[in-house]
Amino acid sequence: MNILFGYPKHPNPLYRQRACFPGVLSVCFLFHVKQRARRTFHVKQINFPEKDFYFPVVCGTINIIDICKEELDVGKIVSVTNQKGGVGKTTTAVSLAYQLAEEGKKTLFVDIDPQANGTSSFGINKRTITRSVYEVLIGSCDIREAIIATPYKNADVLPTNMNLAGAEIEMVSMDNREGLLKAALNKVRHLYDYIIIDCPPSLSLLTLNALTASGSVLIPLQPEYLALEGVSQLVNTIKLVKNRYNPALYIEGVLLTMYDGRMNVTLQVANEIKKYFGSKVYKTAICRNVRLSEAPSHGVPVQVYDRYSKGALAYRELTREFLQRNEDGLS
């Protein structure tokens, strides 16, 4: 007989499919396990992050399914990426990470952009840090030694500095170069509910590391025609990583940033984005707001700089939508 395995209502086709495993002639039944969405179950080579997870239990000797129990309670890793610069990528990563922490979720912000703007946005001086993601990737220090606790409850940062700009040259000759970040994050993943990665504005080896380590990708997208040009390339890159390195990778959502509903071009491009990505587009859009531009210069997230500004309120609403999708199993 065969044992059917899958979650037919999941929006991701990978999880909808039913994988067949050769069974044994024994009584088989489905066991329902209620788990939080951030948890990941490993079955053979397929990852199934689920809220309501079903798996078969065979009476007698279980020799079909190998579930790694040590990874049942691990944080969800989300990469915030777009190879086009100036779309609010770092602002989104910082604001989402901070708001998740404020909502009571233990959160790690990982900055792998050599510009280190995300590090500065948490008030960390990138010129004085001696241990960063660079040292972690090349293996000169342990990730637990590089993580910095912020003044904000539940929020930690794995910082970076300009040294990371030359890391790719050193990484090229290293074994498993596309999985270096994943190996490092696996050491601390169980300590967090969410890990948010701020990627560089390019499709580089650093971005490849982030995508290989992540469960999903959040794409900030400015509703302008020039911003649309690179979307197909980014989607193709995600598919490539999915096929070669990370079969569980999927698009978490698409966020419209710098939104101005008074402009016809914004409305037209936004409609095109919604046609292409469908329900993946968040209902919350981030409008242009001067406080979003001012907050990084003060070394704080926008919610700290002016918690009642339009930008802060928008990211608060986005975070709640993000959490609701994960709790409902829609991401």
C-alpha positions as CSV (number, residue, x, y, z in Angstrom):
1,M,0.0,0.0,0.0
2,N,1.0,3.7,-0.2
3,I,0.9,6.4,2.4
4,L,-0.4,9.7,1.1
5,F,1.2,12.8,2.6
6,G,0.3,16.5,2.0
7,Y,-1.8,19.5,2.9
8,P,-4.2,20.1,-0.1
9,K,-5.4,23.5,1.1
10,H,-2.0,25.2,1.2
11,P,-1.5,28.1,-1.3
12,N,2.0,26.8,-2.1
13,P,1.8,24.0,-4.7
14,L,4.8,22.2,-3.1
15,Y,2.7,21.6,0.0
16,R,-0.5,20.8,-1.8
17,Q,1.0,17.9,-3.6
18,R,0.7,14.5,-2.1
19,A,4.0,12.6,-1.8
20,C,3.6,8.9,-1.8
21,F,5.8,6.7,0.4
22,P,5.9,2.9,0.1
23,G,4.0,1.6,3.1
24,V,3.8,-1.7,4.9
25,L,0.8,-4.0,5.3
26,S,-0.4,-2.6,8.6
27,V,-3.1,-0.4,9.9
28,C,-2.4,3.2,9.1
29,F,-4.2,6.3,10.3
30,L,-3.7,10.1,10.2
31,F,-2.6,11.9,13.3
32,H,-3.4,15.6,13.6
33,V,-0.8,17.8,15.2
34,K,-1.6,21.4,15.9
35,Q,1.6,23.4,15.5
36,R,2.5,27.0,15.0
37,A,3.2,28.1,11.4
38,R,6.8,28.9,12.1
39,R,7.6,25.3,12.8
40,T,9.2,23.2,10.1
41,F,8.8,19.4,9.7
42,H,11.4,17.6,7.7
43,V,10.2,14.5,5.8
44,K,12.8,13.0,3.5
45,Q,14.0,16.0,1.5
46,I,10.8,18.1,1.7
47,N,10.1,20.9,4.2
48,F,6.5,21.5,5.2
49,P,6.0,24.6,7.3
50,E,2.4,24.3,8.5
51,K,-0.1,25.4,11.0
52,D,-2.2,22.3,10.8
53,F,0.1,19.5,9.9
54,Y,-1.0,15.9,9.1
55,F,1.4,13.0,8.9
56,P,0.9,9.3,8.8
57,V,1.6,7.0,11.7
58,V,2.1,3.3,11.0
59,C,1.3,0.7,13.7
60,G,4.4,-1.3,14.5
61,T,7.8,-0.4,13.3
62,I,8.1,3.1,11.8
63,N,10.5,2.8,9.0
64,I,9.0,5.1,6.4
65,I,9.1,8.7,7.7
66,D,12.1,10.3,9.4
67,I,11.0,13.5,11.3
68,C,13.9,15.5,12.8
69,K,12.5,16.3,16.2
70,E,15.3,18.7,17.0
71,E,14.0,21.0,14.3
72,L,10.3,21.0,15.2
73,D,10.6,24.2,17.2
74,V,12.6,26.6,15.1
75,G,12.2,30.2,13.9
76,K,10.9,31.1,10.5
77,I,13.5,32.8,8.3
78,V,12.3,35.5,5.9
79,S,14.5,37.3,3.4
80,V,13.6,40.8,2.4
81,T,15.0,41.3,-1.0
82,N,14.8,43.2,-4.3
83,Q,17.8,43.6,-6.6
84,K,16.7,47.2,-7.4
85,G,17.9,49.7,-4.8
86,G,15.8,52.5,-3.3
87,V,12.5,50.6,-2.9
88,G,12.4,50.6,0.9
89,K,14.0,47.2,1.4
90,T,16.0,48.0,4.5
91,T,13.3,50.2,6.0
92,T,10.9,47.3,5.5
93,A,13.3,44.7,7.1
94,V,14.1,46.9,10.1
95,S,10.5,48.0,10.7
96,L,9.1,44.5,10.3
97,A,11.8,43.0,12.7
98,Y,11.2,45.7,15.3
99,Q,7.4,45.4,15.1
100,L,7.5,41.6,15.4
101,A,9.6,42.1,18.5
102,E,7.1,44.6,19.9
103,E,4.3,42.1,19.2
104,G,6.0,39.7,21.5
105,K,7.9,37.6,19.0
106,K,11.6,36.9,19.7
107,T,13.2,38.3,16.6
108,L,16.7,38.3,15.0
109,F,17.5,40.9,12.4
110,V,20.3,39.8,10.1
111,D,22.1,42.4,8.0
112,I,23.9,41.0,5.0
113,D,24.0,44.3,3.0
114,P,27.6,45.6,3.0
115,Q,26.2,49.2,3.2
116,A,25.1,48.2,6.8
117,N,22.2,50.6,6.8
118,G,20.1,48.1,8.7
119,T,22.8,47.9,11.4
120,S,22.8,51.7,11.8
121,S,19.0,51.8,11.9
122,F,19.2,49.8,15.2
123,G,21.6,52.3,16.7
124,I,24.7,50.1,16.2
125,N,27.9,51.9,15.1
126,K,29.1,49.8,12.2
127,R,32.6,51.3,12.4
128,T,33.3,50.0,15.9
129,I,31.9,46.4,15.8
130,T,34.6,43.8,15.7
131,R,32.4,40.7,15.1
132,S,29.9,40.8,12.4
133,V,28.2,38.6,9.8
134,Y,31.5,38.8,7.8
135,E,33.5,37.0,10.5
136,V,30.6,34.5,10.8
137,L,30.6,33.7,7.1
138,I,34.3,33.2,6.7
139,G,34.4,31.1,9.9
140,S,36.5,33.3,12.2
141,C,33.9,33.6,14.9
142,D,30.8,31.8,16.1
143,I,27.4,33.4,15.3
144,R,26.5,33.5,19.0
145,E,29.5,35.8,19.6
146,A,28.5,38.2,16.9
147,I,24.8,38.7,17.8
148,I,24.1,42.0,19.6
149,A,21.2,42.5,22.0
150,T,19.4,45.8,21.2
151,P,17.7,48.1,23.8
152,Y,14.4,46.8,22.5
153,K,12.8,43.8,24.1
154,N,12.8,40.6,22.0
155,A,15.0,42.2,19.3
156,D,18.6,41.0,18.5
157,V,20.8,42.0,15.6
158,L,23.5,40.2,13.7
159,P,25.3,43.3,12.4
160,T,27.6,43.9,9.4
161,N,30.1,46.5,8.2
162,M,32.0,47.4,5.0
163,N,34.2,44.3,5.4
164,L,31.4,42.3,4.0
165,A,31.9,43.9,0.6
166,G,35.0,41.7,0.1
167,A,33.5,38.5,1.6
168,E,32.3,37.1,-1.7
169,I,35.8,36.9,-3.0
170,E,36.8,34.8,0.0
171,M,33.6,32.7,-0.1
172,V,34.0,31.6,-3.8
173,S,36.7,29.1,-2.9
174,M,34.9,27.8,0.2
175,D,33.0,24.5,0.4
176,N,29.2,24.8,0.4
177,R,29.6,28.5,-0.2
178,E,25.9,29.0,-0.9
179,G,25.0,27.4,2.4
180,L,27.3,29.3,4.8
181,L,24.6,31.6,6.2
182,K,22.2,28.7,6.6
183,A,24.7,26.6,8.6
184,A,25.4,29.6,10.9
185,L,21.7,30.4,11.5
186,N,20.8,26.8,12.2
187,K,22.9,27.2,15.4
188,V,20.6,29.9,16.8
189,R,17.4,29.3,14.9
190,H,15.7,27.6,17.8
191,L,16.1,30.7,20.0
192,Y,13.9,32.9,17.8
193,D,10.3,33.0,16.5
194,Y,11.4,35.0,13.3
195,I,14.7,35.8,11.6
196,I,14.5,38.7,9.2
197,I,17.3,39.0,6.7
198,D,18.1,42.3,4.9
199,C,19.6,41.4,1.6
200,P,21.9,43.6,-0.6
201,P,20.3,45.3,-3.7
202,S,21.8,42.7,-6.0
203,L,21.5,39.1,-7.0
204,S,24.9,38.2,-5.5
205,L,26.4,35.3,-3.6
206,L,25.3,37.0,-0.4
207,T,21.7,37.1,-1.7
208,L,22.0,33.5,-2.7
209,N,23.1,32.6,0.8
210,A,20.1,34.4,2.2
211,L,17.7,32.7,-0.1
212,T,19.2,29.3,0.6
213,A,18.8,29.8,4.3
214,S,15.3,31.2,4.2
215,G,11.9,29.6,4.2
216,S,10.3,32.5,2.3
217,V,10.9,35.8,0.5
218,L,9.3,39.1,1.1
219,I,9.6,41.5,-1.9
220,P,9.2,45.2,-1.4
221,L,8.2,46.7,-4.7
222,Q,7.8,50.4,-5.7
223,P,4.8,50.7,-8.0
224,E,6.7,52.3,-10.9
225,Y,7.5,50.9,-14.3
226,L,11.2,50.9,-13.8
227,A,10.8,48.9,-10.6
228,L,8.9,46.2,-12.5
229,E,11.8,45.5,-14.9
230,G,13.8,43.4,-12.5
231,V,10.9,41.5,-11.0
232,S,10.9,38.7,-13.5
233,Q,14.7,38.3,-13.0
234,L,14.2,38.1,-9.2
235,V,11.4,35.5,-9.6
236,N,13.6,33.5,-11.9
237,T,16.4,33.6,-9.3
238,I,13.9,32.4,-6.6
239,K,12.9,29.5,-8.9
240,L,16.6,28.7,-9.5
241,V,17.4,28.6,-5.8
242,K,14.2,26.5,-5.2
243,N,15.2,24.0,-7.7
244,R,18.9,23.6,-6.8
245,Y,19.3,24.5,-3.1
246,N,16.1,25.1,-1.2
247,P,13.0,23.3,-2.5
248,A,10.8,24.7,0.3
249,L,11.5,28.4,-0.7
250,Y,8.4,30.4,-1.6
251,I,7.3,34.0,-1.9
252,E,6.0,35.2,1.5
253,G,4.4,38.3,0.0
254,V,4.8,41.4,-2.1
255,L,4.7,44.8,-0.4
256,L,3.9,48.0,-2.2
257,T,6.2,50.7,-0.9
258,M,6.4,54.5,-1.6
259,Y,2.8,54.3,-2.6
260,D,1.1,57.4,-3.8
261,G,-2.6,56.8,-4.7
262,R,-2.9,60.3,-6.3
263,M,-0.7,59.3,-9.3
264,N,-2.3,57.4,-12.1
265,V,0.9,55.5,-12.9
266,T,1.0,54.2,-9.3
267,L,-2.5,52.8,-9.6
268,Q,-1.8,51.3,-13.0
269,V,1.4,49.6,-12.0
270,A,-0.2,48.4,-8.7
271,N,-2.9,46.8,-10.7
272,E,-0.4,45.0,-12.9
273,I,1.5,43.8,-9.8
274,K,-1.7,42.4,-8.3
275,K,-2.6,40.6,-11.5
276,Y,0.8,39.0,-11.5
277,F,1.2,38.1,-7.8
278,G,-2.5,37.8,-6.9
279,S,-3.2,37.2,-3.2
280,K,0.5,37.4,-2.4
281,V,0.3,41.2,-2.5
282,Y,-0.3,42.6,1.0
283,K,-3.4,44.7,1.5
284,T,-1.3,47.1,3.5
285,A,0.7,49.5,1.3
286,I,3.5,51.8,2.6
287,C,2.8,55.4,1.6
288,R,5.5,58.0,1.2
289,N,6.3,59.5,4.6
290,V,9.1,61.8,5.6
291,R,9.4,60.1,9.0
292,L,10.5,56.9,7.3
293,S,13.4,58.9,5.8
294,E,14.3,60.7,9.0
295,A,14.3,57.7,11.4
296,P,17.6,56.1,10.1
297,S,19.6,59.3,10.7
298,H,18.6,59.0,14.4
299,G,19.6,55.4,14.6
300,V,16.1,54.1,15.5
301,P,13.3,52.3,13.8
302,V,10.4,54.6,12.7
303,Q,8.1,53.2,15.4
304,V,10.5,54.5,18.0
305,Y,11.2,57.8,16.2
306,D,7.5,58.7,15.8
307,R,5.2,55.8,16.7
308,Y,2.1,57.7,15.5
309,S,3.4,58.7,12.1
310,K,1.8,57.3,9.0
311,G,4.9,55.2,8.2
312,A,5.0,53.7,11.7
313,L,1.2,52.9,11.6
314,A,1.5,51.3,8.2
315,Y,4.3,49.0,9.2
316,R,2.4,48.1,12.4
317,E,-0.5,47.1,10.2
318,L,1.7,45.2,7.8
319,T,3.2,43.2,10.7
320,R,-0.2,42.2,12.0
321,E,-1.2,41.2,8.5
322,F,2.0,39.2,8.2
323,L,1.4,37.4,11.5
324,Q,-2.3,36.8,10.6
325,R,-1.3,35.1,7.3
326,N,1.2,32.9,9.1
327,E,-1.3,31.9,11.8
328,D,-3.9,31.1,9.1
329,G,-1.3,29.2,7.1
330,L,-1.7,31.5,4.1
331,S,2.0,32.4,3.7
